[in-house]
Amino acid sequence: MTELDQLRTRFGSFLVVLLWLHVPLLVVVAMMVGGNIAFAAISGIALAGAYHLSWWRHGIAPATRYLSAVALMGEPALLVYLLAGREWQMDMHMYFFAMLALTIAWCDSRALIVAAVAVAIHHLLLNFILPLAVFPHSSAVTRVYLHAGIVAFQTAVLVWLSNTLVERFERIRLMSDEILQNNEVLRQRTHEAEQATEAKSLFLANMSHEIRTPMNAILGFCHLALRTDLSARQHDYVSKISAAGNSLLRLINDILDFSKNEAGRLTLDQHSFDLRAALESQIGIVGAVAAEKGVAVKLAIAPNVPAFVVGDELRFNQVVLNILNNAVKFTEIGTVTVGVEQVVRDAGSVTLHLSIQDTGIGMTPDQQTRLFHSFTQADNSTTRRFGGTGLGLAISRQLVEAMGGRIGVESAPGVGSRFTFTVVMAPGEGAVRPLRMPSADIQVLRVLIADDNPAYREILGEIFASWSMAVDLVASGKEVLGAMATAAAAGMPYDLLLLDWKMPGLNGIETVEAIRADPALPHPPRVVLITAYGQDEIKGESDRRDIAAILSKPIEPATLLETIERVCGTAAPSAPPEPNAIPMVAEHLRGLRVLVVEDNEINREIAIEILADAGLEVDSAENGRIACECIEASGAHYAAVLMDVQMPELDGVEATIRIRRNWPADRLPIIAMTAHAYESERQRCLDAGMNDHIAKPVDPALLMQTLDRWLAERPAVASLSSRPAAVAPPALSADLPVSLPPFDLEAALHRVNGKRLLLRKLIADFGVKYAGTMATLRDRVAEGAAPDARHLAHTLKGVAGTLEVRAVAEAAAEIEVALAAGMLHGIDEKLDRLEHALVPALAAASELNTPPPVAITALDTTLDYGSWTPIIAEFRQLLEQRNLRARTVFQGLKLTLGATPEATALAPIDALLDRLDYRSALRLLDEATGWSGAVAHPLSATTELQ
């Protein structure tokens, strides 16, 4: 509807009310003048009713407008008639002009003309037929003509004004249409720009891989070449190639990062990380260059700073490294200090203030204003002298702002610079970092530190001071010899010497030789050599000179303490890990019960096996609905839930939302297990209330680490894991072949903790269960059932990934992505590619096919199981709990029964347990043993649940 039509609609509605209001007005006037009340009421109703009926049937159509014009003129005509002979009669003539002016709201000149004609006809007819009705004393044609002239003039003005309004409304409509058209063009251009941006991002990602791969090879071979015997000229050439390659790689990285940020494609990966370790790792990267220049790098973290924070560690490190690189680059000699403070903290976030201060060349105020802009350094001479793209600080500004903070700089020429920035993060696991203190055996050691760099002497001195240890500091090899001679003469020789390698006069190696050769020092201390040049250069010499350990600058306190403990013999020896050890949860968590929610039988069986091997009690559910029922019935029994995301009936996300209504994340951890490794999928799981996310195929070691982080101890509830099994499981032969293309058996065995028999069964099941997958998948695509086809491809991708059939997993993933995006063009080729990869896998799996499952039949319930009551009782309880240990107990029960009729009756249960069909197995067991569940049952005395 146009603006003009909207105006007409509102005016038409107004006239309905106005005309009906005239009915009581006419009645009141008739009563006041003693006129015919019935005539007044009927006339008013006729005018209002006629218009109302037309409005109801035709709306703002021209017929309604014309009728309204007549009705509007009829109201003052009735008032003139009722007031005939009264002094107000002439005043009512003004009402004609008011109603005529009101008609302009239709913005229709024809309605105005109809109203004017109605007035003219009214006056002329009354003047000649009932002259006294208009002019009570005598007819006056002249006065009628005067009225007609006034009406004609007013009508002309109103027609002009109405046409002007219509013209303006039409122009507004045309402008609106043009705006809408331009908006559509703009939308299309925006869409094209977004596509271009996406294409650019894809191009940059591809270029990143294509360029970085050969660059890494070039730099790697340069590094290897520099470690070989080269002539001076060759060494110079290769060094320059390496330096140029590193410069080019930094340039590529800067441009790619800047382009990604400018395109709005920057995403932050939030996870918990160790703040000190992150900062120390960045200091370690620039440490070698800093040490070569004689620049010391210090780290000072305030005591109230959290040990762990939740944020994007990679991007945080990138900002720190960018600023650190600049600080070291522009500092010829002196110190670079990294400081961290906590400025704001509340329940959900912590704001950290970081400062990186150097004693370098500094900057003028004008240079500082240009510092954080793209492709800009302090000035052109800076670029020529120190290199760089001028993008590092621009990228740092973008990253800091993305992390909710601001970045700035304070500087003066010749004084140095102090870069500061803030970031907003969430507190991570753990509170304030506990300071690890050395043992009493270490604290009583007498330590001498030798380093010609005063900043490094200060750093090492502060480390030992934080450990409440007094140390002596010297600046050269000669001072070392003097201090040691003095201490030996006083009967207080040094126990430990921290010795810098590169010092003026005597270097570290020469100082050690001098100590060994000095007869006045019969008991030399243990020596730890410190170097900023890497350990490879001095390792051979240090081995020949009985040096206990070598440390690279910058030195981390934790590493220093571990080295001292090892060198001085106070560190507790750690037992080497067993080869091929099965990953297990921490010892104090073993025996806890977890719930595995997985609709795919193969993935479910693998998860149950891995978790059972890890020392956990395991229950399973086939979909989210069953999981919700399990949690509702006995949620307090579970220490965690491992939740698949895509499942029939109720998916993992919706199931988590329902569970979270009664079970918060701190009481019941839920960990997602999905074949989607995308950040968006991970975030969707976290938004639903899950605690963590593990991508399929699941790495057992990573799964155990995740469980160790989230598992919470629960009270033991009817747990059978603490009791020894009634009988030992039978020994089964692992008849898995050495190789089975296209399955990568070695990698797949890692997924199942090295269980060859289990892997053989899973591959055989894969051959049976997915034999008709291609036909089903093609049918779903042909029927347009994209969600079903996508779910099938997703499931196949996950199973194939777990069984390490990579070609099948990749082809299924390609189909899943295409179906999710609605890109059906070329889907047949993708299906052909999947079939080409799947057929040989199914053929190989068919070689390991297991016998078909045994059907459940009616059993003879007269068999005697009385002597095996305890084992059967435990077995039945495990079936009720859907516990994987039921399979182990049943194997032992079969061995105990031997070749008896009772064993034959229970044989079909074996196939049901293979399919994890605990419900049918329980029913079959009850039929065979005559179990009724009554208290008086012979088995009840020994099977009451604890």
ABEGO torsion letter per residue (X at the ends): XBAAAAAAAAAAAAAAAAAAAAAAAAAAAAAAAGBBAAAAAAAAAAAAAAAAAAAAAAEABAAAAAAAAAAAAAAAAAAAAAABGBAAAAAAAAAAAAAAAAAAAAGBAAAAAAAAAAAAAAAAAAAAABAAAABAABBBAAAAAAAAAAAAAAAAAAAAAAAAAAAAAAAAAAAAAAAAAAAAAAAAAAAAAAAAAAAAAAAAAAAAAAAAAAAAAAAAAAAAAAABBBBAAAAAAAAAAAAAAAAAAAAAAAAAAAAAAAAGABBBBBBBBBAAAAAAAAAAAAAAAAAAAGBBBBBBBBAABBABBBBBAAAAAAAAAAAAAAAAAABABEBBBBBBBBABBBAABBBBBBBBBBABAEBBAAAAAAAABBGBBABAAAAAAAEEAGAAAAAAAAAAAAAGBBBBBBBBBGAEBBBBBBBBBBBBBEBBBBBBBBBAAAAABBBBBBBABAAAAAAAAAAAAAAGBBBBBBABAAAAAAAAAAAAAAGBBBABBBBBABBBEBBAAAAAAAAAABAABABBBBBBBBBAAEAAAAAAAAAAAGBABBBBOBBBAAAAAAAAAAAAGABBBBBBBBBGBBBBBBAAABGBBBBBBBABAAAAAAAAAAAAAAGBBBBBBABAAAAAAAAAABAAABABBBBBABBBGBBAAAAAAAAAAABBAAABBBBBBBABABAAAAAAAAAAGBABBBBOBBBAAAAAAAAAAABBBBBBBGBAAABBBABBBBBBBBABBABBOABBAAAAAAAAGGBAAAAAAAAAAAAAAAAAAAAAAAAAAAAGBAAAAAAAAAAAAAAAAAAGBAAAAAAAAAAAAAAAAGBABGAAAAAAAAAAAAAAAAAAAAAABBBBBBBBBBBBAABBAAAAAAAAAAAAAAAAAGBAAAAAAAAAAAAAAEBBAAAAAAAAAAAAAAAGBAAAAAAAAAAAAGBAGBAABAAAAAABBX
